[in-house]
Amino acid sequence: MGRKSSYLEQIDKFIGRKIYFLRLAKGLSRAELSKVIDVTYQQLQKYENGTNRVSASRLLLIAKALEHEIAYFYEGFEAGDNSAHILENQRLCIEVARNFRRIGNREHQDAINTLVKSLLKARVA
């Protein structure tokens, strides 16, 4: 098998990040998604890291499992690194929201919300 070109590696990593962030947004674990698309947990991890290239047929299964069109996984690639930054911000927001929901104590949730608001006020001032 030939070596990957830099451009192909960029595409593989971009698609992998899209799979990763969309999986997180859907609240699926790697184990859950890998079972649906009939690959091992490790193989899905390699797709998400861009280590292994996702075949067209497998990408179709992933798209169906994550309820998106295949085109979604290519959207923004030509925009370059800025789209990767946007995806990273989305991942962080999803992670914060997921962790926030797991806090069982309403008073603690209110305290965190107050902290975030105060940080925003300090940033604006």
Contacts in CASP RR format, 6 or more apart in sequence:
PFRMAT RR
TARGET T0000
AUTHOR 0000-0000-0000
METHOD contacts of the structure
MODEL  1
MGRKSSYLEQIDKFIGRKIYFLRLAKGLSRAELSKVIDVTYQQLQKYENG
TNRVSASRLLLIAKALEHEIAYFYEGFEAGDNSAHILENQRLCIEVARNF
RRIGNREHQDAINTLVKSLLKARVA
4 12 0 8 1.000
4 53 0 8 1.000
8 53 0 8 1.000
9 50 0 8 1.000
10 77 0 8 1.000
11 77 0 8 1.000
12 50 0 8 1.000
12 51 0 8 1.000
12 52 0 8 1.000
12 53 0 8 1.000
12 54 0 8 1.000
13 49 0 8 1.000
13 50 0 8 1.000
14 74 0 8 1.000
14 77 0 8 1.000
14 83 0 8 1.000
14 84 0 8 1.000
15 47 0 8 1.000
15 50 0 8 1.000
15 54 0 8 1.000
15 59 0 8 1.000
15 73 0 8 1.000
15 74 0 8 1.000
16 47 0 8 1.000
16 48 0 8 1.000
16 49 0 8 1.000
16 50 0 8 1.000
16 54 0 8 1.000
16 73 0 8 1.000
17 48 0 8 1.000
17 84 0 8 1.000
17 87 0 8 1.000
18 72 0 8 1.000
18 73 0 8 1.000
18 87 0 8 1.000
19 44 0 8 1.000
19 47 0 8 1.000
19 48 0 8 1.000
19 54 0 8 1.000
19 62 0 8 1.000
19 66 0 8 1.000
19 73 0 8 1.000
20 48 0 8 1.000
20 91 0 8 1.000
21 87 0 8 1.000
21 90 0 8 1.000
21 91 0 8 1.000
21 94 0 8 1.000
22 66 0 8 1.000
22 68 0 8 1.000
22 72 0 8 1.000
23 30 0 8 1.000
23 33 0 8 1.000
23 48 0 8 1.000
23 66 0 8 1.000
24 91 0 8 1.000
24 94 0 8 1.000
24 95 0 8 1.000
24 98 0 8 1.000
25 90 0 8 1.000
25 94 0 8 1.000
26 66 0 8 1.000
26 67 0 8 1.000
27 98 0 8 1.000
28 66 0 8 1.000
30 41 0 8 1.000
30 44 0 8 1.000
30 45 0 8 1.000
30 48 0 8 1.000
31 41 0 8 1.000
33 44 0 8 1.000
33 62 0 8 1.000
33 65 0 8 1.000
33 66 0 8 1.000
34 40 0 8 1.000
34 41 0 8 1.000
34 43 0 8 1.000
34 44 0 8 1.000
36 61 0 8 1.000
36 65 0 8 1.000
37 44 0 8 1.000
37 58 0 8 1.000
37 61 0 8 1.000
37 62 0 8 1.000
37 65 0 8 1.000
38 61 0 8 1.000
39 47 0 8 1.000
39 58 0 8 1.000
43 52 0 8 1.000
46 52 0 8 1.000
47 54 0 8 1.000
47 58 0 8 1.000
47 62 0 8 1.000
54 62 0 8 1.000
56 70 0 8 1.000
59 70 0 8 1.000
59 73 0 8 1.000
60 70 0 8 1.000
62 73 0 8 1.000
63 69 0 8 1.000
63 70 0 8 1.000
63 72 0 8 1.000
63 73 0 8 1.000
76 83 0 8 1.000
77 83 0 8 1.000
100 109 0 8 1.000
100 112 0 8 1.000
103 109 0 8 1.000
103 112 0 8 1.000
END
